[in-house]
Amino acid sequence: MENKVKTTKKEQKRLTPEQRGKIGTLSSVIGILVNLLLFAGKFFAGMLIGSIAISADALNNLSDAASSLISLVTFRIASKPADRDHPFGHARIEYVSALIVGFLIIIVGYELIKSSIEKILSPTETAYQSVVVWILAISIALKLFLFVLNRLFGKRIMSDVLLATSLDSFTDAMATMAVLVSTLLLRFAQLNIDAYMGLIVAMLILWAGIKVLRENLSPILGEAPSQKVIEQITCIIVRYPEILGIHDMAVHSYGPMHIIVSLHAEVDGRVDVFTTHDVIDNIERQIKEELDIDCTIHMDPIVVGDEMVDKLKKTVHDILKSIDLRIHLHDFRCVIGRSHTNLIFDADVPFEVKEKDEVLRKMMSEAIKAKLGDQYFAVITIDRN
């Protein structure tokens, strides 16, 4: 696991917000220029031969130029430093911009579907010109170039906007390929399927827009952390034998360059608090240095080596597993009184367990009393992390 973290760090060199903004700006400017060039060429070609499919493709390129313009503005805003009103920076604007790009793609796709259906119902003659084939072929090559460029830059700077633009460019290349096929069929087979190809192009555009929206809604709503981030953080923490367990990890993303993590770490309650606190500080510092993640760790002191507590913990653990194997126990402690004993613990319950929290608490409490006796009361916190 340690090697995996080191490799990731080596492969992903850190970028300053300014460097990241320059890469995003460069990609956006190239996208604007290329798409305006393609719009002009395809619009001329579509008017020349009366092709709804090529005209649809041209309008799609014009929307792509608008999307690149949005990306350009986005990177200028995202690279601004944190201020009093936005203490975590401005990088989340990228998620909003990606949604705008997705909506623009969907609007273009919808309008082109209507135009294509109208031509299917009221067909018109489509001519053939060899110059159009060259325009379409060059368009495919340029769109594949934008696909590769935006994908490489998007992964390099972890930008959802550029990755969305990359997907759009690939879809455009495939759509233009379909238009090229229909143009060649018109020339060599006298088969006019221009309106149907226009409909296929529009459907591909619509699908790309929906995919962009789905992928960028999650970070805005608040998605679960990636398994990679969890593994990287865990890998660092397990290097410290003083940490007996971790739970309640929460990962908050304020944009691709700013991640904040909080978690609870179980430690031996017998160890001096200053010694344990020093260990926690070292872990937080190491996570920042290796992963560039701001991490806050809460210490949970637990009883270690007490035979009675260990036995009760083992019993409660087995009871929870009998209810559902996916439930885990942590933060277990006992408060022993004259008339009764409180068993206080947290139960990690995955979202896949459909029973309500109140129902689970009742099931656990009743099972504990049935196993240990009526003098045992369970004080249970349900964690749905």
C-alpha positions in Angstrom: 0.0 0.0 0.0 2.8 2.4 0.8 4.4 2.0 -2.6 1.0 2.8 -4.2 0.9 6.1 -2.4 4.4 7.1 -3.3 3.8 6.2 -7.0 0.7 8.3 -7.1 2.5 11.2 -5.5 5.3 10.9 -8.0 3.0 10.6 -11.0 0.8 13.5 -10.0 3.1 16.5 -9.4 1.4 19.3 -7.6 0.3 22.3 -9.5 -0.2 25.8 -8.1 -3.6 27.4 -8.8 -1.9 29.7 -11.2 -0.3 26.9 -13.2 -3.5 25.0 -13.2 -5.3 28.1 -14.5 -2.8 28.6 -17.3 -3.2 25.0 -18.5 -7.0 25.4 -18.4 -6.9 28.7 -20.2 -4.7 27.3 -23.0 -7.0 24.4 -23.6 -10.1 26.7 -23.6 -8.5 29.2 -26.1 -7.5 26.3 -28.5 -11.1 24.9 -28.2 -12.6 28.3 -29.0 -10.5 28.8 -32.1 -10.8 25.3 -33.5 -14.6 25.1 -32.9 -15.2 28.5 -34.6 -13.1 27.3 -37.6 -15.1 24.1 -37.8 -18.4 26.0 -37.5 -17.5 28.2 -40.4 -16.4 25.3 -42.6 -19.4 23.1 -41.8 -21.9 25.9 -42.1 -20.5 26.7 -45.6 -20.6 23.0 -46.5 -24.2 22.5 -45.2 -25.5 25.5 -47.1 -23.6 24.4 -50.2 -25.3 21.0 -50.5 -28.4 21.6 -48.4 -27.6 19.1 -45.7 -29.4 19.2 -42.4 -26.9 16.8 -40.8 -23.9 19.0 -41.7 -25.7 22.2 -40.6 -26.6 20.5 -37.3 -23.0 19.5 -36.8 -22.0 23.1 -37.5 -24.3 24.5 -34.9 -23.0 21.9 -32.5 -19.5 23.3 -33.1 -20.7 26.8 -32.4 -22.1 25.6 -29.0 -18.8 23.9 -28.3 -17.1 27.3 -28.9 -19.5 28.8 -26.4 -18.7 26.0 -23.9 -14.9 26.6 -24.3 -15.6 30.3 -23.6 -17.4 29.3 -20.4 -14.4 27.1 -19.5 -12.1 30.1 -20.1 -14.0 32.3 -17.7 -14.2 29.4 -15.2 -10.5 28.9 -15.0 -9.9 32.6 -14.5 -12.4 32.5 -11.5 -11.2 29.2 -10.1 -7.6 30.3 -10.0 -8.4 33.2 -7.7 -7.0 32.8 -4.2 -9.2 32.3 -1.1 -10.7 35.5 0.4 -12.9 36.4 3.4 -16.1 35.5 1.6 -14.7 32.3 0.1 -12.2 30.9 2.6 -11.9 27.6 0.7 -11.1 29.2 -2.6 -13.2 29.4 -5.8 -12.5 26.0 -7.5 -16.0 24.7 -7.0 -17.1 27.0 -9.8 -15.8 24.3 -12.2 -18.7 22.0 -11.2 -21.2 24.7 -11.9 -19.6 25.5 -15.3 -19.6 21.8 -16.2 -23.4 21.7 -15.6 -23.8 24.8 -17.8 -21.8 23.0 -20.6 -24.1 20.0 -20.2 -27.2 22.1 -20.5 -25.9 23.8 -23.6 -25.2 20.4 -25.2 -28.7 19.2 -24.4 -30.3 22.3 -25.8 -28.4 21.9 -29.1 -29.3 18.2 -29.2 -33.0 18.9 -28.7 -33.1 21.6 -31.4 -31.3 19.4 -33.9 -33.7 16.5 -33.2 -36.6 18.8 -34.1 -34.9 19.9 -37.3 -34.1 16.4 -38.4 -37.6 15.1 -37.8 -39.0 18.0 -39.8 -36.7 17.0 -42.7 -37.7 13.3 -42.4 -41.4 14.3 -42.6 -40.7 16.9 -45.4 -37.6 15.6 -47.3 -35.6 18.0 -49.5 -32.9 17.3 -52.1 -29.3 17.0 -50.9 -26.4 17.6 -53.4 -22.9 16.2 -53.3 -19.6 18.2 -53.4 -16.2 16.7 -53.0 -15.0 19.7 -51.0 -17.6 18.8 -48.3 -15.9 15.4 -47.8 -12.6 17.1 -47.1 -14.2 19.5 -44.7 -15.8 16.6 -42.8 -12.5 14.6 -42.7 -10.5 17.5 -41.4 -13.3 18.1 -38.8 -13.0 14.6 -37.5 -9.2 14.9 -37.2 -9.5 18.2 -35.3 -12.2 16.9 -33.0 -10.1 13.9 -32.1 -7.2 16.2 -31.5 -9.4 18.2 -29.0 -10.5 15.0 -27.4 -7.0 13.9 -26.7 -5.8 17.4 -25.7 -8.7 18.0 -23.3 -8.5 14.5 -21.8 -4.8 14.8 -21.1 -5.1 18.3 -19.7 -8.3 17.4 -17.7 -6.5 14.4 -16.0 -3.4 16.5 -15.4 -5.2 19.2 -13.6 -8.2 17.1 -12.4 -10.7 19.3 -14.2 -14.3 18.1 -14.6 -14.9 20.9 -17.1 -12.1 19.7 -19.4 -13.1 16.1 -19.0 -16.7 17.0 -20.0 -15.4 18.9 -23.0 -13.2 15.9 -23.9 -16.3 13.6 -23.9 -18.2 16.2 -26.0 -15.3 16.3 -28.6 -15.2 12.5 -28.9 -19.0 12.4 -29.4 -18.7 15.2 -32.0 -16.0 13.2 -33.9 -18.3 10.2 -34.0 -21.2 12.3 -35.1 -19.2 13.9 -37.9 -18.1 10.4 -38.9 -21.8 9.5 -39.3 -22.4 12.6 -41.5 -19.4 11.7 -43.6 -20.8 8.2 -44.1 -24.1 9.6 -45.2 -22.4 12.0 -47.7 -20.4 9.1 -49.2 -23.5 7.0 -49.5 -25.2 9.8 -51.4 -22.3 9.9 -53.8 -21.7 6.2 -54.4 -25.0 4.6 -53.7 -27.4 7.4 -54.5 -28.9 6.8 -51.0 -30.1 10.0 -49.3 -30.2 9.3 -45.5 -29.1 12.8 -44.6 -32.1 13.6 -42.3 -31.7 10.2 -40.5 -28.0 10.8 -39.9 -28.9 14.3 -38.6 -31.2 12.6 -36.1 -28.4 10.2 -35.1 -26.1 13.1 -34.6 -28.6 14.9 -32.5 -29.2 11.8 -30.3 -25.5 11.5 -29.7 -25.2 15.1 -28.7 -28.2 14.8 -26.4 -26.6 11.7 -24.8 -23.3 13.5 -24.2 -25.1 16.4 -22.5 -27.0 14.1 -20.2 -23.8 12.2 -19.3 -22.0 15.5 -18.4 -24.9 16.5 -16.1 -25.0 13.2 -14.3 -21.3 13.2 -13.7 -21.2 16.7 -12.3 -24.3 16.7 -10.2 -22.7 14.3 -7.7 -19.8 16.6 -6.5 -22.3 19.5 -6.1 -24.7 17.4 -4.1 -21.9 15.8 -2.0 -20.6 12.5 -3.2 -18.9 9.7 -1.3 -15.1 9.9 -1.3 -13.2 7.8 -3.9 -11.8 4.5 -2.7 -8.4 5.8 -3.8 -8.4 8.7 -1.4 -9.6 6.4 1.5 -6.8 4.0 0.7 -4.1 6.7 0.6 -5.1 8.2 3.9 -5.5 4.8 5.6 -2.1 3.7 4.3 -0.4 6.6 6.1 -2.3 6.1 9.4 -1.6 2.4 9.7 2.1 3.2 9.8 1.5 4.4 13.3 1.0 1.5 15.8 -0.5 4.0 18.3 -3.6 4.1 16.2 -5.8 1.2 17.1 -8.6 1.9 14.5 -10.2 4.7 12.5 -13.8 5.5 11.7 -16.2 8.3 10.8 -14.0 9.5 7.9 -15.6 12.5 6.1 -14.1 13.9 2.9 -15.2 17.3 1.7 -14.1 18.6 -1.7 -13.9 22.3 -2.4 -12.7 21.8 -5.9 -10.1 19.5 -7.5 -7.2 21.2 -5.6 -8.7 21.5 -2.1 -9.8 18.5 -0.1 -10.6 18.6 3.6 -10.8 15.3 5.7 -11.9 14.7 9.2 -11.9 11.3 11.0 -11.9 9.6 14.4 -8.8 7.6 15.5 -9.1 5.1 18.4 -6.1 5.3 20.8 -5.1 3.6 24.1 -6.7 5.6 26.9 -3.9 4.7 29.3 -1.3 6.6 27.2 -0.4 10.2 28.2 -2.7 12.6 26.3 0.3 14.8 25.3 2.1 11.8 23.8 -1.0 10.7 21.8 -1.7 14.3 20.7 1.9 14.5 19.3 1.3 11.3 17.3 -2.0 12.8 15.9 -0.1 16.0 14.9 2.5 14.0 13.0 -0.1 12.0 11.1 -2.0 15.2 10.1 1.3 16.8 9.0 2.3 13.7 7.0 -1.1 13.5 5.2 -0.7 17.2 4.2 2.9 16.7 2.9 2.3 13.4 1.0 -1.3 14.0 -0.3 -1.8 17.7 0.0 -5.0 17.1 2.0 -6.0 19.0 5.1 -6.9 16.4 7.7 -8.3 16.9 11.2 -8.2 13.8 13.5 -10.3 13.5 16.6 -8.9 11.2 19.3 -11.2 8.5 20.7 -9.5 7.0 23.9 -10.7 3.4 24.5 -10.1 0.9 27.2 -7.4 -1.6 26.3 -6.5 -4.8 28.2 -9.5 -4.9 30.5 -10.7 -8.5 30.5 -14.4 -7.7 31.4 -14.6 -4.8 28.9 -13.0 -6.9 26.2 -15.5 -9.8 26.9 -18.5 -7.5 26.7 -17.2 -5.9 23.5 -16.8 -9.3 21.9 -20.3 -10.3 22.9 -21.8 -7.1 21.5 -19.7 -7.5 18.3 -21.2 -11.0 17.8 -24.7 -9.7 18.4 -24.4 -7.0 15.8 -23.0 -9.5 13.3 -26.0 -11.8 14.0 -28.3 -8.9 13.0 -26.3 -8.1 9.8 -22.8 -9.1 8.9 -22.2 -5.7 7.3 -22.6 -3.8 10.7 -19.3 -2.9 12.5 -18.7 -1.8 16.1 -16.4 1.0 17.3 -16.0 3.4 20.3 -17.1 0.8 22.8 -17.1 1.7 26.5 -18.9 0.7 29.7 -20.3 2.7 32.6 -20.9 0.2 35.4 -23.3 1.2 38.1 -24.9 -0.5 41.2 -28.2 -1.3 39.5 -27.3 -1.4 35.8 -24.5 -1.1 33.3 -24.6 1.2 30.2 -22.9 -0.2 27.1 -22.1 2.8 24.9 -21.0 2.3 21.3 -21.3 3.3 17.7 -22.6 1.0 15.0 -21.4 1.5 11.5 -24.3 0.6 9.3 -24.0 0.8 5.5 -26.7 2.5 3.4 -27.5 -0.9 1.9 -29.0 -2.0 5.2 -32.6 -0.7 4.6 -34.0 -0.9 8.2 -34.5 2.5 9.8 -32.1 3.6 12.6 -34.9 3.4 15.2 -35.7 -0.2 14.3 -32.0 -1.2 14.3 -31.5 0.4 17.8 -34.4 -1.6 19.1 -33.2 -4.8 17.6 -29.7 -4.3 19.0 -30.9 -3.3 22.5 -33.3 -6.3 22.8 -30.7 -8.7 21.6 -28.2 -7.4 24.1 -30.7 -7.7 27.0 -31.6 -11.2 25.9 -28.0 -12.3 25.8 -26.5 -10.4 28.9 -29.5 -9.6 31.1 -32.0 -6.8 31.8 -29.4 -4.9 33.8 -27.5 -4.0 30.6 -28.7 -0.9 28.7 -27.3 -0.1 25.2 -26.7 3.5 24.3 -26.2 3.2 20.5 -25.2 5.8 17.9 -26.0 4.7 14.3 -23.4 5.8 11.7 -24.4 5.7 8.1 -21.0 6.5 6.6 
